[in-house]
Amino acid sequence: MRTYISDFCHYCSYPSEAEATLLSAWDIIAANREAADIFLSCVEEYDRLGVEFNYGENLRRSREAGVAAGVHEYISDLLYAVCLTRHMKELYDIAGLSEELYKTSVFDLKYKLFECKKVYDIWGSFVAGWFGGFFYLKRFAFGRLQLELETYRIETPYTCAGVTVQKGDKAVNMHIPSAGPLLKEDCMESFRQAYKYFRPMFDSDKIPFVCYSWLLYREHYEFLPEKSRIRDFMDFFDIEFSKQSPAFGDCWRIFNRKYEGSLEGFPNETSLQRAYLDWYAKGGVAGCGEGVFIFDGEKIHHKND
């Protein structure tokens, strides 16, 4: 497994320091007989049961083993996820899924690695519970965006282009990893790839795409510049729901710091950071929103088209 961990780090171009951190963590766990037995049993559970295994429970057990051996929980969590990618590749091969799809999907571990380093100065992951959808082969990274089949959650039915979507109906849900610029053309290509994959699961050639994110907060139209890439992304959607989030749980995504009631002293290095600092200085509050659109494989349809 140690060789695999190193090979995976090279495959995903991890910084040498991050690779060294994970290998050191593996060595520490391997040197502790009891911790190693538990940690490896959690890896082998995925090898044995595949998508039927309980990721959350095994993540918890592997974390406890890692911490008991002396490894920080964020490092242990990422190490466990890296170990699971070996069998994940085998499951992709069995399902006939491409290596390109596998690679873009496991790159999410790298995005979370860098987020953890920026926020906590640790090469690990503080959101490892999120990875389960990838190991269950339910969530995939189709290019720039990550998409999965879920249910429509908005209370009010949405009707567009002859399609009505109600709460509980199937919809393609998306997530936006911290993978660099959010370009319109890259998003459209992700929509096309996801449409091709998920279309057989729907009865219509026009299928709903949904997203719940801080990016879809309606107030962004008030304080972000007109040419903002976030506003370009918002324009893909009919935003059906938006609310304030005083706790600002997504603050770390913008500032690489957790919000504790004030933005005083936070960095102002990017245009987005400066926009949020100005918005808060004027009494604004962060928030989130949920949007939807209908896609036919090439064209996005909106209610007011």
C-alpha positions in Angstrom: 0.0 0.0 0.0 2.9 2.4 0.7 4.0 2.1 -2.9 0.5 2.7 -4.1 0.1 5.9 -2.0 3.3 7.2 -3.5 2.2 6.3 -7.0 -1.2 7.9 -6.5 0.5 11.2 -5.3 2.5 11.2 -8.5 -0.5 10.4 -10.6 -2.3 13.4 -9.2 0.8 15.6 -9.1 0.7 16.2 -5.3 3.4 18.5 -3.9 6.4 16.5 -2.6 5.7 17.8 0.9 2.1 16.5 0.8 3.4 13.1 -0.4 5.9 13.0 2.4 3.2 13.8 4.9 1.0 11.0 3.7 3.8 8.4 3.6 4.9 9.4 7.0 1.4 9.0 8.3 1.2 5.5 6.7 4.5 4.5 8.4 3.2 5.7 11.8 0.0 3.7 11.5 1.8 0.7 10.0 4.2 0.7 13.0 1.2 0.4 15.4 -0.1 -3.1 15.2 -3.6 -2.4 16.6 -4.1 0.8 14.6 -2.8 -0.8 11.4 -5.2 -3.8 11.7 -8.2 -1.4 12.1 -7.1 1.0 9.4 -6.5 -1.8 6.9 -9.7 -3.5 7.7 -11.5 -0.3 6.8 -9.7 -0.3 3.4 -10.4 -4.0 2.9 -14.1 -3.4 3.6 -14.3 -1.4 0.4 -12.3 -4.0 -1.5 -14.8 -6.7 -0.3 -18.2 -4.9 -0.5 -17.6 -2.2 -3.1 -20.3 0.4 -3.3 -22.3 -1.5 -0.6 -19.8 -0.6 2.1 -20.5 2.0 4.7 -18.1 4.8 3.9 -19.0 7.0 6.9 -18.6 4.3 9.5 -15.3 3.1 8.0 -14.0 6.7 7.8 -14.8 7.1 11.5 -13.0 3.9 12.4 -10.0 4.6 10.3 -9.7 8.1 11.7 -9.9 6.8 15.3 -7.1 4.3 14.5 -5.0 7.0 12.9 -5.4 9.4 15.7 -4.6 6.6 18.3 -1.4 6.0 16.4 -0.4 9.7 16.5 -1.6 11.0 13.1 -3.7 14.1 12.8 -7.3 13.3 11.9 -7.2 15.5 8.8 -4.1 13.6 7.5 -5.6 10.2 8.5 -8.8 11.0 6.7 -7.1 11.9 3.4 -4.8 8.9 3.7 -7.8 6.7 4.0 -9.5 8.2 1.0 -6.3 7.8 -1.0 -6.1 4.1 -0.1 -9.7 3.6 -1.3 -8.9 5.0 -4.8 -7.1 1.8 -5.7 -10.3 -0.3 -5.6 -12.3 2.7 -6.9 -10.3 2.4 -10.1 -11.1 -1.3 -10.3 -14.8 -0.5 -10.0 -14.5 2.1 -12.7 -12.9 -0.6 -15.0 -15.7 -3.1 -14.2 -18.3 -0.5 -15.0 -16.7 0.5 -18.2 -16.0 4.0 -17.1 -13.1 5.9 -18.6 -9.7 6.6 -16.9 -10.2 10.2 -17.8 -13.5 10.3 -15.7 -11.7 8.4 -12.9 -8.8 10.9 -12.9 -11.0 14.0 -12.9 -13.1 12.5 -10.1 -10.2 11.6 -7.8 -8.6 15.0 -8.4 -11.3 16.2 -5.9 -9.0 14.8 -3.2 -6.3 17.1 -4.4 -8.6 20.1 -4.3 -9.5 19.3 -0.8 -5.9 18.7 0.1 -5.0 22.3 -1.0 -8.1 23.7 0.8 -6.9 22.1 4.1 -3.4 23.4 3.6 -4.7 26.9 3.0 -7.2 27.0 5.9 -5.3 24.9 8.5 -1.8 24.6 7.2 -2.1 20.8 7.2 -1.8 18.5 4.2 -5.0 16.6 4.7 -8.7 17.1 4.4 -11.2 18.5 6.9 -14.2 17.6 4.7 -13.4 13.9 4.0 -17.0 12.9 4.7 -17.8 14.5 1.3 -15.8 11.9 -0.6 -18.4 9.1 -0.2 -20.3 10.0 -3.3 -17.2 9.3 -5.4 -16.5 6.0 -3.8 -20.1 4.9 -4.2 -19.8 5.7 -7.9 -22.7 8.2 -7.6 -20.8 11.4 -8.1 -18.5 12.1 -11.1 -16.4 15.0 -12.2 -17.4 15.6 -15.8 -14.6 18.1 -16.6 -14.9 21.3 -14.5 -18.0 20.4 -12.5 -19.0 17.4 -10.4 -22.5 16.0 -11.0 -24.7 13.3 -9.5 -28.3 12.1 -9.7 -30.4 13.4 -6.8 -33.9 14.6 -6.1 -35.4 18.0 -6.6 -35.6 19.7 -3.1 -37.3 23.1 -3.8 -40.9 23.2 -2.5 -42.4 25.1 -5.4 -42.7 23.1 -8.7 -40.6 24.4 -11.6 -42.1 24.4 -15.1 -39.9 25.2 -18.2 -39.8 24.1 -21.8 -42.7 21.7 -21.3 -41.1 20.0 -18.3 -42.4 20.3 -14.8 -40.2 19.3 -11.9 -41.6 18.8 -8.4 -40.0 18.1 -5.0 -38.9 14.5 -5.0 -38.4 14.2 -8.8 -35.1 13.2 -10.2 -32.6 15.9 -11.1 -28.9 16.2 -12.0 -27.3 18.0 -9.1 -23.9 19.8 -9.4 -21.0 20.9 -7.3 -18.3 23.3 -8.1 -14.8 22.3 -6.8 -12.1 24.8 -6.2 -10.3 23.8 -9.4 -9.4 27.2 -10.9 -11.4 29.7 -13.0 -15.1 29.0 -13.5 -15.4 29.6 -17.3 -18.8 29.5 -19.1 -17.5 27.2 -21.9 -16.0 24.7 -19.4 -19.3 24.6 -17.5 -21.2 24.0 -20.8 -18.9 21.1 -21.7 -19.5 19.6 -18.2 -23.3 19.9 -18.8 -23.0 18.1 -22.1 -20.9 15.3 -20.7 -23.2 14.9 -17.7 -26.3 14.9 -20.0 -24.9 12.1 -22.1 -24.3 10.0 -18.9 -27.6 10.8 -17.0 -30.0 11.1 -19.9 -31.0 7.3 -19.9 -32.2 7.7 -16.4 -34.9 10.2 -17.4 -38.1 9.8 -19.4 -37.6 13.1 -21.3 -34.9 14.4 -23.6 -35.0 17.6 -21.6 -33.7 17.1 -18.0 -33.4 19.3 -15.0 -30.1 20.4 -13.6 -30.0 21.9 -10.1 -27.4 23.5 -7.8 -27.4 24.6 -4.2 -24.4 26.8 -3.4 -23.2 30.1 -1.9 -22.4 31.0 -5.5 -26.1 31.3 -6.3 -26.9 33.9 -3.6 -29.1 36.5 -5.4 -27.4 39.4 -3.7 -24.3 38.7 -5.8 -26.0 40.7 -8.5 -25.9 43.7 -6.2 -22.2 43.7 -5.2 -20.2 41.6 -7.6 -19.0 43.3 -10.9 -21.1 42.7 -14.0 -18.3 40.7 -15.7 -17.8 38.5 -12.6 -17.5 34.8 -13.4 -19.7 34.0 -10.5 -22.5 36.1 -12.1 -21.9 34.3 -15.4 -22.4 31.0 -13.6 -25.5 32.4 -11.9 -26.9 33.3 -15.3 -27.1 29.6 -16.2 -30.0 29.2 -13.7 -33.4 30.3 -12.7 -32.6 31.0 -9.0 -35.7 29.7 -7.2 -34.5 30.1 -3.7 -32.1 32.4 -1.9 -31.4 33.2 1.7 -29.0 34.9 4.0 -26.5 32.9 6.0 -25.3 35.0 8.9 -23.0 32.2 10.2 -21.1 32.5 6.9 -20.2 28.9 6.8 -18.7 29.3 3.3 -16.3 32.0 4.4 -13.3 29.7 4.2 -14.0 29.2 0.5 -13.4 32.9 -0.2 -10.9 33.9 2.5 -9.3 30.6 3.5 -10.4 31.4 7.1 -13.3 30.5 9.2 -15.8 33.2 10.1 -16.0 34.1 13.7 -18.3 37.2 13.6 -16.0 39.6 11.8 -14.0 40.0 8.6 -11.6 42.4 10.2 -8.0 41.6 9.2 -9.1 39.2 6.5 -7.1 39.2 3.2 -8.1 41.5 0.4 -5.9 39.9 -2.3 -8.6 39.0 -4.8 -11.5 40.9 -6.4 -13.9 38.5 -4.7 -12.4 39.1 -1.3 -12.5 42.8 -1.8 -16.1 42.7 -3.0 -17.2 40.7 0.1 -15.2 43.0 2.5 -16.9 46.0 0.9 -20.3 44.3 1.1 -19.9 43.5 4.8 -18.6 47.1 5.5 -21.9 48.3 4.1 -23.9 46.0 6.4 -24.4 43.2 3.9 -24.6 39.5 4.9 -23.5 36.4 3.0 -25.9 33.8 1.8 -26.7 30.9 -0.5 -29.2 30.0 -3.2 -30.6 27.2 -5.2 -31.1 27.3 -9.0 -32.5 25.1 -11.7 -32.5 25.0 -15.5 -33.7 22.5 -18.2 -31.1 21.2 -20.6 -31.6 19.3 -23.8 -28.0 18.3 -24.4 -27.1 21.5 -26.2 -29.3 24.3 -25.1 -30.2 25.6 -21.6 -33.9 26.5 -21.2 -35.2 29.1 -18.8 -38.7 29.9 -17.7 -38.8 33.3 -19.4 -37.3 32.3 -22.7 
